[in-house]
Amino acid sequence: MGNLSNQAPTETLDTLGRVCPYPLVLTKKAIEKLGSGSVLKVLCDAPASAEDTIPRWAEKQGFGFESVKLEDKGYWELYIQKK
Protein backbone atom coordinates (compact mmCIF):
# COMPACT_ATOMS: atom_id res chain seq x y z
CA MET A 1 0.00 0.00 0.00
CA GLY A 2 2.77 2.42 0.94
CA ASN A 3 0.53 5.31 1.88
CA LEU A 4 -1.17 4.12 5.06
CA SER A 5 1.34 5.96 7.26
CA ASN A 6 0.38 9.20 5.51
CA GLN A 7 -3.27 8.84 6.52
CA ALA A 8 -4.65 9.96 9.85
CA PRO A 9 -5.37 6.74 11.77
CA THR A 10 -8.91 6.09 12.95
CA GLU A 11 -7.50 4.77 16.21
CA THR A 12 -4.06 4.29 17.83
CA LEU A 13 -3.26 1.22 19.93
CA ASP A 14 -0.27 1.33 22.29
CA THR A 15 1.19 -2.14 22.90
CA LEU A 16 4.62 -0.90 24.04
CA GLY A 17 6.09 -3.11 26.75
CA ARG A 18 3.84 -6.05 25.85
CA VAL A 19 5.30 -9.32 24.59
CA CYS A 20 3.82 -11.99 22.32
CA PRO A 21 1.01 -12.83 22.03
CA TYR A 22 -0.51 -9.69 23.59
CA PRO A 23 0.21 -7.19 20.78
CA LEU A 24 -1.57 -9.46 18.27
CA VAL A 25 -4.48 -10.20 20.63
CA LEU A 26 -4.98 -6.50 21.38
CA THR A 27 -4.68 -5.63 17.68
CA LYS A 28 -7.36 -8.17 16.75
CA LYS A 29 -9.73 -6.80 19.40
CA ALA A 30 -9.14 -3.20 18.31
CA ILE A 31 -9.64 -3.88 14.59
CA GLU A 32 -12.91 -5.76 15.25
CA LYS A 33 -14.42 -2.53 16.59
CA LEU A 34 -13.49 -0.48 13.52
CA GLY A 35 -15.51 -0.05 10.36
CA SER A 36 -14.42 -1.03 6.87
CA GLY A 37 -11.70 1.23 5.48
CA SER A 38 -10.56 2.36 8.93
CA VAL A 39 -6.84 2.56 9.70
CA LEU A 40 -5.48 1.26 12.99
CA LYS A 41 -2.03 2.48 14.08
CA VAL A 42 -0.28 0.06 16.45
CA LEU A 43 2.76 1.09 18.48
CA CYS A 44 4.77 -2.08 19.09
CA ASP A 45 8.25 -2.77 20.51
CA ALA A 46 8.09 -6.57 20.38
CA PRO A 47 10.13 -7.66 17.32
CA ALA A 48 8.32 -11.00 16.91
CA SER A 49 4.94 -9.25 16.84
CA ALA A 50 5.99 -6.32 14.67
CA GLU A 51 7.94 -8.32 12.09
CA ASP A 52 6.09 -11.64 12.07
CA THR A 53 2.76 -12.33 13.75
CA ILE A 54 0.90 -9.06 13.12
CA PRO A 55 1.99 -8.69 9.45
CA ARG A 56 1.14 -12.36 8.71
CA TRP A 57 -2.25 -12.04 10.40
CA ALA A 58 -3.06 -8.81 8.51
CA GLU A 59 -2.09 -10.45 5.20
CA LYS A 60 -4.27 -13.50 5.90
CA GLN A 61 -7.20 -11.19 6.64
CA GLY A 62 -6.64 -9.32 3.38
CA PHE A 63 -6.03 -6.06 5.23
CA GLY A 64 -3.74 -3.30 4.01
CA PHE A 65 -0.53 -3.25 6.04
CA GLU A 66 2.47 -0.96 6.40
CA SER A 67 5.29 -1.08 8.93
CA VAL A 68 7.49 1.86 9.88
CA LYS A 69 10.45 1.06 12.14
CA LEU A 70 11.52 4.01 14.27
CA GLU A 71 15.14 3.05 14.98
CA ASP A 72 15.78 6.05 17.21
CA LYS A 73 12.77 5.25 19.42
CA GLY A 74 13.16 1.47 19.42
CA TYR A 75 9.66 0.58 18.23
CA TRP A 76 7.50 0.13 15.16
CA GLU A 77 4.41 1.93 13.96
CA LEU A 78 2.20 -0.63 12.26
CA TYR A 79 -0.63 0.60 10.08
CA ILE A 80 -3.48 -1.80 9.33
CA GLN A 81 -6.39 -0.88 7.07
CA LYS A 82 -9.49 -2.93 7.60
CA LYS A 83 -11.23 -4.15 4.45
C-alpha positions in Angstrom: 0.0 0.0 0.0 2.8 2.4 0.9 0.5 5.3 1.9 -1.2 4.1 5.1 1.3 6.0 7.3 0.4 9.2 5.5 -3.3 8.8 6.5 -4.6 10.0 9.8 -5.4 6.7 11.8 -8.9 6.1 13.0 -7.5 4.8 16.2 -4.1 4.3 17.8 -3.3 1.2 19.9 -0.3 1.3 22.3 1.2 -2.1 22.9 4.6 -0.9 24.0 6.1 -3.1 26.7 3.8 -6.1 25.8 5.3 -9.3 24.6 3.8 -12.0 22.3 1.0 -12.8 22.0 -0.5 -9.7 23.6 0.2 -7.2 20.8 -1.6 -9.5 18.3 -4.5 -10.2 20.6 -5.0 -6.5 21.4 -4.7 -5.6 17.7 -7.4 -8.2 16.7 -9.7 -6.8 19.4 -9.1 -3.2 18.3 -9.6 -3.9 14.6 -12.9 -5.8 15.2 -14.4 -2.5 16.6 -13.5 -0.5 13.5 -15.5 0.0 10.4 -14.4 -1.0 6.9 -11.7 1.2 5.5 -10.6 2.4 8.9 -6.8 2.6 9.7 -5.5 1.3 13.0 -2.0 2.5 14.1 -0.3 0.1 16.5 2.8 1.1 18.5 4.8 -2.1 19.1 8.3 -2.8 20.5 8.1 -6.6 20.4 10.1 -7.7 17.3 8.3 -11.0 16.9 4.9 -9.3 16.8 6.0 -6.3 14.7 7.9 -8.3 12.1 6.1 -11.6 12.1 2.8 -12.3 13.8 0.9 -9.1 13.1 2.0 -8.7 9.4 1.1 -12.4 8.7 -2.3 -12.0 10.4 -3.1 -8.8 8.5 -2.1 -10.4 5.2 -4.3 -13.5 5.9 -7.2 -11.2 6.6 -6.6 -9.3 3.4 -6.0 -6.1 5.2 -3.7 -3.3 4.0 -0.5 -3.2 6.0 2.5 -1.0 6.4 5.3 -1.1 8.9 7.5 1.9 9.9 10.4 1.1 12.1 11.5 4.0 14.3 15.1 3.0 15.0 15.8 6.0 17.2 12.8 5.3 19.4 13.2 1.5 19.4 9.7 0.6 18.2 7.5 0.1 15.2 4.4 1.9 14.0 2.2 -0.6 12.3 -0.6 0.6 10.1 -3.5 -1.8 9.3 -6.4 -0.9 7.1 -9.5 -2.9 7.6 -11.2 -4.2 4.4 
